[in-house]
Amino acid sequence: MSQQTKVITALNAARDELQGKIVATKQLVDEEKTSLAAQKDALSKAETELAKYEKQYDGL
């Protein structure tokens, strides 16, 4: 195998590894976005519930 072929093979392997890492990172980002959206929704519900109790307390 020529030196050029060895270099090309190594570069292709490195590219494939990086592409795999990019895909994995994108999946992690998507999972985090989903988690954050769920947390935002839960926080919004909690704030709504808190506002309801604050109104009741103010009425006492």
WOMOTA-V63523 format. One record per pair of residues at least 24 apart in sequence whose ideal C-beta (glycine too) atoms are under 6 Angstrom apart, sorted by the first residue. I is the first residue (numbers start at 1). J is the second residue. D is the distance in whole Angstrom. If there is no record, write none. Layout:
# WOMOTA-V63523
I:J:D
I:J:D
This chain:
# WOMOTA-V63523
none
